[in-house]
Amino acid sequence: MSNQHSSENEGLEGSDLLAELAGEATQKSKTLQFKEQDRQERIRKLHEALSKIVQYFSQLSSHLNKIEPTVPRTYNVDPLTTKTNFKWSQANVDSRKQSLTDNALIDHVSMRVKLSATSPLLVKRRWNELDKLKTELDDLGLSVSEDMNTQVRKQPQQDFFQIELTPDILMRIQFRGEYDTGKIDILSNNFDGFGLAAYSLDPTDVNQILLDEVGRFLIGRTDKLPEILSKTRFTPEHPIYR
């Protein structure tokens, strides 16, 4: 029996089709292996980039919370409502992982900054825009100093009504790791002016130069958004924060 089996194998070794399929199977295995290596490398770079971001902004916020600088940026709620020279009040940085394991990947890094003006913000609108204004302020993370309906009732029935907002605004930036695409999505609120904005970033672009550029922009030492963010900026269709 063993001699018969051996002779059968010797006969199969000369099969051109089996040799072709063996070569194709080997090539497919190598291709899958290379793809997996590329995927793991993409994941590694993204995780390392998010690690740099959380380390940098943790240190930045710690320094600025002690210095409390004046941020000479102009914020416009509308063409008639402009506010400048906010004071840096408080910032905190938070990072979340995809799971509780020690080697889990970073899911996102969030930074929240409270900026305070020297006086309240005043917003002027037509009477038929009251409900729209409520939604707009909620989306921007802006608060009224007194209940909006109460403020409106105190005013005469003219073409416009005026609402007083609190002098504090909240700036929020979130760096999200998109491990399927290998990109970092940046979602922000009141970052480069009042409103929502989003950007896309490649992990290889996260270096000390870019982080310093973002840091300088945050505190108003430059009014120019980093070029790489300007190129990818878009306004989300829906509010990012609720």
C-alpha positions in Angstrom: 0.0 0.0 0.0 2.7 2.5 0.9 4.5 1.8 -2.4 1.3 2.4 -4.3 0.7 5.7 -2.4 4.2 6.8 -3.1 3.9 6.1 -6.8 0.7 8.1 -6.9 2.4 11.2 -5.4 5.2 10.9 -7.8 2.7 11.1 -10.6 1.0 14.2 -9.1 4.3 16.1 -8.8 4.3 16.5 -12.6 0.9 18.2 -12.7 1.1 21.6 -14.3 -2.2 22.7 -13.0 -1.4 21.8 -9.4 1.9 23.7 -9.7 0.1 26.8 -11.1 -2.5 26.7 -8.2 0.3 26.2 -5.6 2.0 29.3 -7.0 -1.2 31.3 -6.9 -2.0 30.2 -3.4 1.5 31.2 -2.2 1.1 34.6 -3.9 -2.3 35.1 -2.4 -0.9 34.3 1.0 1.9 36.8 0.5 -0.5 39.5 -0.7 -2.7 39.1 2.4 0.4 39.1 4.6 1.6 42.4 3.0 -1.9 43.9 3.4 -2.0 43.0 7.1 1.4 44.4 7.6 0.3 47.7 5.9 -2.8 47.8 8.1 -0.8 47.3 11.3 1.6 50.0 10.3 -1.2 52.4 9.5 -2.8 51.6 12.9 0.6 52.1 14.6 1.2 55.5 13.0 -2.3 56.7 13.8 -2.1 55.7 17.5 1.4 57.3 17.8 0.1 60.5 16.3 -2.9 60.7 18.8 -0.4 60.0 21.6 1.7 63.0 20.5 -1.5 65.1 20.4 -2.6 64.2 23.9 0.9 64.8 25.4 1.3 68.1 23.7 -2.1 69.6 24.5 -2.0 68.3 28.1 1.2 70.3 28.6 0.0 73.3 26.7 -3.2 73.5 28.7 -1.3 73.1 32.0 0.9 76.1 31.1 -1.9 78.3 29.8 -4.1 77.6 32.8 -1.4 79.2 35.0 -0.6 82.1 32.6 -4.3 82.9 31.7 -3.3 84.9 28.7 -5.6 87.3 26.8 -6.6 85.8 23.4 -6.8 88.6 20.9 -9.1 86.9 18.5 -12.3 88.4 17.1 -15.5 86.3 17.4 -18.5 87.2 15.3 -21.9 85.8 16.2 -23.3 87.8 13.3 -22.1 91.0 11.4 -23.5 93.2 14.2 -22.1 91.2 17.1 -18.3 91.2 17.4 -16.2 90.4 20.5 -12.5 90.5 20.9 -9.8 89.9 23.6 -11.1 87.0 25.5 -9.2 85.8 28.6 -8.1 82.2 28.8 -9.9 80.9 31.9 -9.6 77.1 32.0 -8.8 74.2 29.7 -8.8 70.5 30.1 -7.7 67.6 27.9 -9.2 64.2 27.9 -8.3 61.1 25.9 -10.3 57.9 25.5 -9.2 54.4 24.4 -11.2 51.9 22.4 -11.3 49.5 25.4 -10.0 49.2 28.9 -7.0 47.0 28.1 -3.6 48.4 28.6 -2.6 48.1 24.9 -5.9 49.5 23.6 -5.7 52.1 20.8 -6.6 55.7 21.4 -10.1 56.5 20.1 -10.0 60.3 20.4 -8.5 63.2 22.2 -10.6 66.1 23.3 -9.7 69.6 24.4 -12.1 72.1 26.0 -11.2 75.7 26.7 -13.3 78.3 28.6 -12.7 81.8 27.3 -14.1 84.8 29.2 -14.9 88.3 27.8 -14.9 91.4 30.0 -18.6 92.0 29.3 -21.6 90.1 28.0 -22.3 89.5 24.4 -25.3 91.1 22.8 -27.1 89.5 19.9 -29.7 91.3 17.8 -32.4 89.5 15.8 -35.8 90.0 14.1 -38.8 88.8 16.1 -39.5 86.0 13.7 -36.0 84.6 14.3 -36.4 83.7 18.0 -36.7 80.0 17.6 -33.9 79.9 15.0 -31.7 81.8 17.4 -32.3 79.3 20.2 -31.2 76.5 18.0 -28.2 78.5 16.8 -27.0 79.3 20.3 -27.4 75.6 21.4 -25.4 74.4 18.4 -22.6 76.9 19.1 -22.5 76.1 22.8 -23.4 79.7 23.8 -25.5 80.5 26.8 -27.9 83.4 27.7 -27.4 85.4 30.9 -31.1 85.2 31.6 -33.9 83.0 30.2 -34.4 84.1 26.6 -38.2 84.3 26.7 -37.9 86.5 29.9 -35.4 88.8 28.1 -37.7 89.1 25.1 -40.8 89.9 27.2 -39.0 92.9 28.8 -38.5 94.5 25.4 -40.9 96.7 23.4 -42.5 95.2 20.2 -40.0 96.7 17.7 -38.5 95.2 14.5 -35.6 93.7 16.5 -35.1 92.2 19.9 -31.8 91.9 21.7 -30.5 89.0 23.8 -27.7 89.1 26.3 -25.3 86.1 26.4 -22.9 85.2 29.1 -19.4 86.5 28.7 -18.0 82.9 28.7 -17.7 80.8 25.6 -16.6 77.2 25.3 -14.1 76.2 22.6 -13.9 72.5 21.9 -11.6 70.5 19.6 -11.7 66.7 19.2 -9.2 64.6 17.3 -10.8 61.3 16.3 -8.8 58.3 15.1 -10.3 56.7 12.0 -8.5 53.4 11.9 -10.3 52.2 8.8 -9.0 55.1 6.7 -5.8 55.8 8.7 -6.8 59.5 9.0 -7.5 61.8 11.9 -10.8 63.7 11.8 -10.7 67.0 13.7 -14.1 68.3 14.9 -14.3 71.7 16.5 -16.7 74.3 17.9 -15.7 78.0 18.3 -12.2 77.2 17.3 -11.5 79.6 14.4 -14.4 81.8 15.2 -18.0 81.1 16.3 -19.4 78.0 14.8 -18.7 74.4 13.8 -15.8 73.3 11.6 -14.1 70.0 10.7 -10.8 69.1 9.2 -8.9 66.0 8.1 -5.3 65.2 9.0 -2.8 62.5 8.0 -0.9 61.0 11.0 2.4 61.7 9.2 1.5 65.5 9.4 1.4 65.5 13.2 4.8 66.9 14.1 6.1 69.5 16.5 5.8 72.3 13.9 2.1 71.6 13.3 1.3 71.3 17.0 3.1 74.6 17.7 1.2 76.3 14.9 -2.1 75.1 16.3 -1.0 76.1 19.8 -0.1 79.6 18.7 -3.4 79.9 16.8 -5.3 78.8 20.0 -3.9 81.7 22.0 -4.0 84.3 19.3 -0.3 84.7 18.7 -1.1 84.1 15.1 -4.4 84.7 13.4 -3.5 82.3 10.6 -4.9 78.8 10.7 -2.2 76.2 9.8 -2.3 75.7 6.1 -2.9 72.0 6.2 -6.1 72.6 8.2 -7.2 75.4 5.9 -7.0 73.1 2.9 -9.2 70.5 4.5 -11.7 72.7 6.4 -15.4 72.1 5.9 -18.6 72.8 7.9 -20.4 69.7 9.1 -24.0 69.4 8.2 -25.1 68.6 11.7 -24.0 69.8 15.1 -21.0 67.9 16.5 -21.8 68.4 20.2 -25.0 68.0 22.0 
